[in-house]
Amino acid sequence: MTVIRGARERARSDVTAAIKEEARRRLAAEGAARLSLRGVARELGMVSSALYRYFPSRDELLTALIIDAYDAVGEAAERALDAGAEARPVVRWTAVCRAVRDWALAHPHEYALIHGSPVPGYAAPQATVGPASRVGLALISVVADAHAAGALRPSGPPVPEAVLRDVADLRERLGVRLPASVLAEAVAAWSQLFGLVGFEVFGQFERVIDARDAFFDHAAARLAAVVGLEELEGDAAR
């Protein structure tokens, strides 16, 4: 019975992977708004009722794809973070930012699914929150390590009191040991990173910036400076 159960689980895993892969192809061809279970089933040669046993609704399939995408870019960010564990904070920060950009450029349709236009009629469930936080937590960990080492030099205007209250609540939920003002700047930089990446993925730098690698590193270093990570001569080239 154990062998039979294992074979069934492997078969189910294989079919689930095939469904998601076909759904990704349809995302690339038609966009998330036009994704349908019937269309995926037709391309796979399945009847719709069979596919519903794996994903009871379009929204559940979308959620699975969204979680996969968040986890994939989060894993890329965490690998970059771990690989530079002994590097200076600004170098680690830039490495995480580069990893996010590299993943997004290699997977533009999946990036569009999680950071593009909302899908009409779809509301992301709580299950997406953890995966969606992984890149931000990687960036925040760089800042937290620098703060613990006394190597953080924040700059910029004072953070409004209302924002500090919000961030203080966030700090408690995350268990992060950072001043609220620093965490606020880190969250702002996190959002600006995705804006920067989105401009490139969606073609908004065409006929504006050609030296995109250099521009991205410059912009990432500027974000690092705002949160207080000081760049030394030669850091940007590492």
N, C-alpha and C positions, 0 to 999 in steps of 0.2 A: 504493500500500500504506500509506503514511503517513496519507493521508486516511481510509482504511478503519479503520486501527488507532485513530486519534483518535476516530472516530465510535463504535467499540466501547467505548473507554474512557469516553467521555461517557455512553453508554447504561448501562454497568455502574455508573458513579457515580450516575446518576439512580435506578437500581433500588435500589442500596445505601441511598441517602438515603430512598427510599420505605419500605423495610423498617424502617429505624431510626425513622422518623416513626410508622409504625403500631405499632411496639413501644412507643414512648413513650405512645401513646394507650392501649394495653393496660395499661401500668404504672399510668397514672392511674385506669383503670377497675377493675383487678383486683389490682394489686400485683405486685411482682417475682417473688414465689414462684410465681405461677400463669402466668408468661410461658412460652409454648411456641412453637416454630417452626411447628408445624402450625396453631396458632391465627392466627399472623401471616400465614402463607401463605393460609389460607382467607379472611381479610379482604381480602387484596390480589388474590384471584382467581388465585393461583399454585398449582401443585402443589408439594407439599413437597420433592420431589426437585430442583426448580428453585431453591428458596430455599436448599437445602443447598449449592449451588454458591457462594453468597455468604457464608453463615455455616454451617459444618459442624456446629455444635452450639449449643444454647441458651446454654451458657457463653460461647462466642465472641461471640454477639450481646450478652449482658450486658456482657461486657468492653468492647465497642465503645461501648455506651451509657454505661458508667461513665467511660471515658476522655473521651468527649464532655462529660459533665457536669463532670468535674474541670477540663477545659480551659476550659469556658465560665465557670465561677466564677473560675478562675485568671486568665483574660483580663480579666474585670471588675475584679479586684483590681489587676492590673498597669496597666490604664488609669487607675484612680484614683491609683495611685502616680506614674505619669508626669505626670499632669495637675497634680499638686501638687508638682512637683520643686523649686520655689523656696520652698515653704511651710515653716513650722516643723515639726520632727519630730512633735510631738503632733498637729498638724493633718493631716499625711500619714497617720499611723497611723489616726486617726479616719476619714479618707476611705476607706482600704482596708477598714476594718471595715464602714462603711456600704455599700460596694459589694458586699461579701459578703452582707450582710443583704438588700439590694435584690434581688440575683439570686435568693436563696433564696425570698423571698416571691413573686417572679414565676414561679418554677419549683419549686413545692413537691414535686412527685412526683420530679423529678430530684434534688432535694436529699435526699429520703428514700432514694433509691437509693444515694447515696454516704455518707450520714451517719445513716441510719435503721437498722432491724434488719437483721442479716445475712441474706442469702438462703440458705435451707437447701440444702446440697449444693454451694454455690458457693465456690471459693477464688480470690481475686483474684490474677492473675499479676504478675510483675515489671513488666510493661509499664504497669501502673497507678501505679507508685510515683512516677515523674517528674511526671505530671499532678497527682497528689494533693498534691505538695509545693509547687505554685505559690503558693497563698495564704500558706503559712507562710514561703516565701522572700521574698515581698513584705513581710510584716511584719518579718522578720529584717533585711531590707535597710534599713528605716527605722531600726531600732535600731543597725545597724552604722554607718550614716552619722552618727548622733548621737554614737556612741562615737568615731568618727574625728575629729569636730569638737570633742570635749571637752565635749559638751553632755548627757552621760548621768549621771543621779544615781540609781543603783539603791537600792532599799530592800527591806525584808523580812528574814525570818530567814535564817540561813546555809543553804546548799544542802547536803544530805547528801553525804558523800564518794562513796558508791556512785553517786549520780546524776551527780556531777561527772565520774566516770570514763566513764559512758555518754555524757555530753554531749561530753566531749573527743573521743571516737571520732566522734561525729556532726559535730563541728566540722571534723575532718579530711576527712570525706567531702564536706561542703558547701563546704569552702574558705573558711569564714567567719572573719574576724579579730575575734573577740569573746572576752572572758573566759568560761570555761566556766560560771561562775555566772550571768552575764548571759544567755547562750544558754539556760540551763535555764529562766530566768524567761520568756524569749520563747517557748519551746516550750510552757510551761504556759499562757501567755496565748493562744497559738494554739488550744490545745484548749478553753480556756474560752470563746473567741469562738464556736466552733461549738456549744458547749453553750448559750450565750445565744441564738444564732440558732435552734437546734433547739427550745428552749422556746417560741419565738414561732411557728415554722412548724407545730409539732405541737399548738398550741392550749393550752399549759400556762400561759399568762398570762391566760386567760379568767377574769374576775371576780377578778383579782389586780392587774394593771397595765393601766390604760387609756391613759395618756400614754406610749405605747410608743416614739415617736420620741425624746422627751426622756429616757426611761429608758435606751434603748439608748446614746445619746450619753454619758450619765453613766457607764454601765457600761464603755463602751469607754475613756473617759478614766481610769477606775480601773485598768483593765488596763495602760494606757500608763504610769501612775504607778508601778505595781509594777516594770515593766522599766526605769524610770528616766527616762521622757520627761516633762519638766515642762510643765505647762499654765500659760500666762499668762492674765491677765484678758482675756476676749474671744475666746480660742481656740475655746471650745466653740460659739460662734455662727457660726464661719466655715465 
